């Protein structure tokens, strides 16, 4: 079952805007993150949840998507996410931003796997205007934004393919807007084989 969830958990960049989240839905994602391991058990991560349409659009405007596809403007109009989780580090707990990077990854992956359980999906976004986003969210200097997660009901096709002979791992789309994600072969990532 875990492999099925991992396969369902793709980096989605197109969503069904008719699907909405409730406060309880969002709190369930944070409950999963709350239970994750944390380095030295410091638990410095805090979460800003957003599921109101106007606020979602404000957050979206502070992000940049699919840098490997500069010719596209993603997400496309009418296919925006319907929720966001902004993962922040509370610097009053720990000011070492590098020490929490593993915590951020574990929490984000756990949130997205939980979403995949319900047939939902998302995108981890590291490309955002931190100052603009802090202003939109009204965050004090106590918080440093570490990662933004877009959430929604996926409305696109993503296919995993093997890396081609040229070795490129760059994702791409075809004329039908199917998104392809090249993955290295198992034999090429085990060092002692």
Protein Blocks (a to p, Z undefined) as FASTA:
>chain_A
ZZmmmmmmccdfbdcfkbccdfklmmmmmmmmmmpccehhlopaccdddfbfklmmmmmm
mpcehkllmmbccddehiacfbdcdddddfklomclklmmmmmmmmmmmmmmmmmmnopa
cdddfbdcfklmmmmnopafkbccfbdcddddddbdcddddddfkopabdcddfkopacd
ddddfklmcmkZZ
